[in-house]
Amino acid sequence: MRTVPGRVIRSAVLAGVVLLSGCSVIIAQQTSGLADALGSAIRANKDLQTVKDGAPAYLLLMDAMVQQDPESPALLLGAADLYGFYGGVFVDDPARALLFADKAMALAAQGSCLQDAVFCDWATLDRETFEARLAEVGPDELATLNTVASAWVGWMQANSDDWNAIAQLGRVQQMIERVVALDPNYDQGTAQLYLGVLHTLVPPLQGGKPELGRSHFEAAIAASQGRNLLAKTYFAKHYARLMFDEALHHSLLTEVVEADFDDSQFNLMNELAKQEARILLAEESEYF
C-alpha cells in the first residue's frame, strides 16, 4: 500500500486550519445546522464507499467543532449521531467499534444533559428514578431521547460480550417505547424498527415476542410508505427467519433488491438494506 508523504499530510492539516479559522464566525453561528447538514448529506448518498472513505474527515471536523464549543447540546448530539452511525455501519474491527460506541455514548450523555437535566446520569439511576424521568420527556425532546437511545443501542452492541451492558437492554427498550408512545411515526418509523428487532431477538420460548415484533416492523414500513427498505430487510432477517416463514422472507427481500427509487432520507440505508438482502437471499436454500 502506498503511503502518503508527510508533506502532503502537513499541507492538508494547514489547509484545514486556514479554512476553519477563516470560517470561524460562520461555524460559531451555525454549528448545529452544519451537524444536521452533514447527517442529511450522508443519508442522501447512495455510494457506500464514498461515505466510508469520506466520513472520517467530517468526524475530525466535528471533533474540532466540539472542542471549540463544548457547551452546545445540538453539536454534541449531532456528533454522537455521526460517531454512532459510522462505527455501527463501517467499522468491522471490534476494538475500534468499541471506541466509536464509547465516544457516541459519551457525546450523547453530555449533550442531552446540557440540553435538559432530566437526561443527566441515566445510566446510573435507580429504576424508579429512571422511569419517573422518562415519563417527564415530552414531544419537544423526542430527537434527544432518540439520539440517546440509539447511542445506547450501539454501545450495547459493541459490548455484546459484557453481561452488565446487556442487562441495560430493558432501559433502552423503555426509552424507545417512550418515543413510539409520543409519536408512533417518529422519524418515519425508525423507533418502530428498533422495537421490531428487540422483540425478535429470541424465540418465544426464551421470552421473545415475535408477533409483537412483526406489528412493529409493519408499522415501520407503513410510516415510511415502504421507502425505508431496511425495515423490510430486518423484517425478513429477524422475523421471517425466526418463524421459518420462507414465503414472507423471499417476498420481502425480493421487494428490497428490486426497488428502484431515490429518497434523500433513506438512500444510504437503502443501499445497505439491498446489500444485506442479496446476502440473505443467497442463503435461503441453506436456511430453510
C-alpha positions in Angstrom: 0.0 0.0 0.0 1.4 3.4 -1.0 2.0 5.7 2.0 1.1 9.4 2.0 4.1 11.7 2.2 4.4 13.7 5.4 4.5 17.0 3.4 1.0 16.1 1.9 -0.4 15.4 5.4 1.1 18.7 6.8 -0.3 20.6 3.8 -3.7 19.1 4.3 -3.7 20.0 8.0 -2.5 23.5 7.3 -5.2 24.0 4.7 -7.8 22.7 7.2 -6.6 25.2 9.9 -6.8 28.1 7.4 -10.2 27.0 6.3 -11.5 26.7 9.9 -10.0 30.0 11.0 -11.5 31.7 8.0 -14.9 30.3 8.7 -14.8 30.6 12.5 -17.6 33.1 12.6 -19.9 31.0 10.4 -19.1 27.9 12.4 -19.9 29.7 15.6 -23.3 30.7 14.3 -24.2 27.5 12.5 -22.6 24.6 14.4 -25.9 22.7 14.9 -27.0 23.4 11.4 -23.8 22.0 10.0 -24.2 18.9 12.1 -27.7 18.4 10.7 -26.5 19.1 7.2 -23.7 16.5 7.5 -26.2 13.9 8.6 -28.5 14.8 5.7 -25.7 14.6 3.2 -24.6 11.2 4.4 -28.2 9.8 4.4 -28.7 11.1 0.8 -25.6 9.5 -0.7 -26.0 6.1 -2.5 -22.3 5.3 -2.7 -21.3 3.4 0.4 -17.6 3.5 -0.4 -17.7 7.3 -0.7 -19.3 7.7 2.6 -17.0 5.1 4.3 -13.9 6.9 2.9 -15.1 10.5 3.3 -17.0 10.5 6.6 -13.8 10.2 8.8 -12.8 13.7 7.7 -16.2 15.0 9.0 -15.7 13.1 12.2 -12.5 15.1 12.8 -14.2 18.3 11.8 -17.0 17.5 14.4 -14.3 16.9 17.0 -12.8 20.3 16.3 -16.1 22.0 16.5 -16.9 20.3 19.8 -13.6 21.5 21.2 -14.5 25.0 20.0 -18.0 24.9 21.5 -18.2 22.1 24.2 -21.3 23.5 25.7 -23.5 23.2 22.6 -26.1 20.4 23.1 -27.1 20.3 19.4 -23.4 20.0 18.3 -22.7 17.2 20.8 -25.8 15.3 19.9 -25.0 15.7 16.2 -21.5 14.3 16.8 -23.0 11.4 18.8 -25.3 10.5 15.8 -22.4 10.6 13.4 -20.0 8.6 15.5 -22.6 6.1 16.3 -23.7 5.7 12.7 -20.2 5.3 11.3 -19.0 3.0 14.0 -22.0 0.8 13.7 -22.1 0.6 9.9 -18.5 0.8 8.7 -16.1 -0.3 11.5 -15.5 -4.0 11.5 -12.7 -4.3 14.0 -14.4 -4.9 17.4 -11.8 -2.9 19.3 -12.3 0.2 17.1 -16.1 -0.3 17.1 -16.0 -0.1 20.9 -14.1 3.2 20.8 -16.7 4.7 18.4 -19.5 3.4 20.5 -18.0 4.7 23.7 -17.5 8.1 22.2 -21.0 8.2 20.8 -22.4 7.3 24.2 -20.3 9.9 26.0 -21.3 12.7 23.5 -25.0 11.8 23.7 -24.8 11.7 27.5 -23.1 15.1 27.7 -25.2 16.8 25.1 -28.5 15.5 26.4 -27.6 16.5 30.0 -26.7 20.0 28.8 -30.0 20.3 27.0 -32.1 19.2 29.9 -31.2 18.0 33.4 -33.9 15.3 33.0 -31.4 13.4 30.9 -28.5 13.5 33.3 -26.9 10.3 34.7 -29.5 8.0 33.1 -27.2 5.0 33.0 -26.7 5.1 36.8 -30.2 6.0 38.1 -32.2 3.5 40.1 -35.2 2.1 38.3 -37.9 4.3 39.9 -36.0 7.5 39.2 -35.2 6.4 35.7 -38.9 5.6 34.9 -40.1 8.8 36.5 -37.7 10.9 34.5 -38.6 9.1 31.3 -42.2 9.9 31.9 -41.3 13.6 32.0 -39.9 13.5 28.5 -42.3 15.3 26.2 -42.7 15.7 22.4 -40.2 18.6 22.2 -37.4 16.3 23.4 -38.1 13.4 21.1 -35.0 13.9 19.0 -32.8 14.0 22.1 -34.4 10.9 23.5 -34.0 9.1 20.2 -30.3 10.0 19.9 -29.6 8.8 23.5 -31.4 5.5 22.9 -29.6 5.0 19.5 -26.2 5.6 21.1 -27.1 3.3 23.9 -28.1 0.5 21.5 -24.9 0.9 19.6 -22.9 0.8 22.8 -24.6 -2.4 23.9 -23.9 -4.0 20.5 -20.2 -3.1 20.8 -20.2 -4.5 24.3 -22.2 -7.6 23.5 -19.8 -9.9 25.4 -20.4 -7.9 28.6 -23.5 -9.1 30.6 -23.5 -5.8 32.6 -24.1 -4.0 29.3 -26.7 -6.4 28.0 -28.5 -6.0 31.4 -29.4 -2.5 30.3 -31.5 -3.6 27.4 -34.7 -3.2 29.4 -34.0 0.5 29.9 -33.2 1.1 26.2 -36.4 -0.6 25.2 -38.4 1.6 27.6 -36.8 4.7 26.0 -37.7 3.6 22.5 -41.2 2.7 23.6 -41.5 6.2 25.0 -40.5 7.6 21.6 -43.3 5.5 20.0 -45.8 6.4 22.6 -45.2 10.1 22.0 -45.1 9.7 18.2 -45.7 6.3 16.6 -44.4 7.6 13.2 -41.4 9.5 14.6 -38.5 9.7 12.0 -40.7 7.8 9.6 -40.9 4.7 11.8 -37.3 4.3 12.9 -38.2 3.7 16.5 -40.8 1.1 15.4 -38.0 -0.7 13.5 -35.9 -0.8 16.7 -38.7 -2.4 18.6 -39.3 -4.9 15.9 -35.7 -6.1 16.2 -35.8 -6.1 20.0 -38.9 -8.3 20.2 -37.5 -10.8 17.7 -34.0 -11.3 19.1 -35.0 -14.6 20.7 -37.7 -17.3 20.1 -41.0 -17.2 22.1 -39.9 -20.0 24.4 -36.9 -17.8 25.5 -39.1 -14.7 26.1 -39.2 -13.3 22.6 -42.4 -11.7 21.3 -42.2 -12.2 17.5 -45.8 -11.3 16.7 -45.4 -8.0 18.6 -42.1 -7.6 16.7 -44.0 -8.2 13.4 -46.5 -5.5 14.2 -43.6 -3.0 14.8 -41.9 -4.0 11.5 -45.2 -3.5 9.7 -45.7 -0.1 11.4 -42.2 1.0 10.4 -42.9 0.1 6.8 -46.2 1.9 6.8 -44.7 5.0 8.5 -42.2 5.4 5.7 -44.7 4.3 3.0 -42.4 1.5 2.2 -39.4 3.7 1.4 -37.3 2.6 4.3 -36.0 -0.7 2.8 -34.1 -1.6 5.9 -37.4 -2.2 7.7 -38.2 -4.9 5.1 -34.8 -6.4 5.2 -34.8 -6.6 9.0 -38.4 -7.9 8.9 -37.2 -10.8 6.8 -34.0 -11.3 8.8 -35.4 -11.1 12.3 -39.0 -12.2 12.0 -39.4 -14.4 8.9 -36.2 -16.4 9.7 -37.2 -16.8 13.3 -40.6 -18.1 12.4 -39.3 -20.1 9.4 -41.6 -18.3 7.0 -39.8 -18.8 3.7 -42.5 -17.2 1.6 -42.5 -14.0 3.6 -38.7 -14.0 3.7 -38.4 -14.3 -0.1 -41.2 -11.8 -0.8 -39.7 -9.1 1.4 -36.2 -9.4 0.2 -37.2 -9.6 -3.4 -39.1 -6.3 -3.0 -35.9 -4.8 -1.5 -33.5 -5.8 -4.2 -35.9 -4.8 -7.0 -36.8 -1.4 -5.5 -35.7 1.5 -7.7 -36.3 5.0 -6.4 -34.5 7.9 -5.0 -35.2 9.2 -1.5 -32.7 11.6 0.2 -33.6 10.5 3.7 -33.1 6.8 3.0 -30.7 6.4 0.1 -27.7 5.3 2.1 -29.6 3.0 4.4 -31.5 1.5 1.4 -28.2 0.6 -0.3 -27.1 -1.1 3.0 -30.5 -2.9 3.0 -30.1 -4.1 -0.6 -26.6 -5.3 0.2 -27.8 -7.4 3.1 -30.9 -8.5 1.3 -28.8 -10.1 -1.5 -26.8 -12.0 1.0 -29.9 -13.3 2.8 -31.5 -14.3 -0.5 -28.3 -16.2 -1.5 -28.5 -18.1 1.8 -32.2 -19.0 1.6 -31.7 -22.6 0.3 -29.4 -23.4 3.1 -31.5 -21.8 5.9 -35.0 -23.1 5.0 
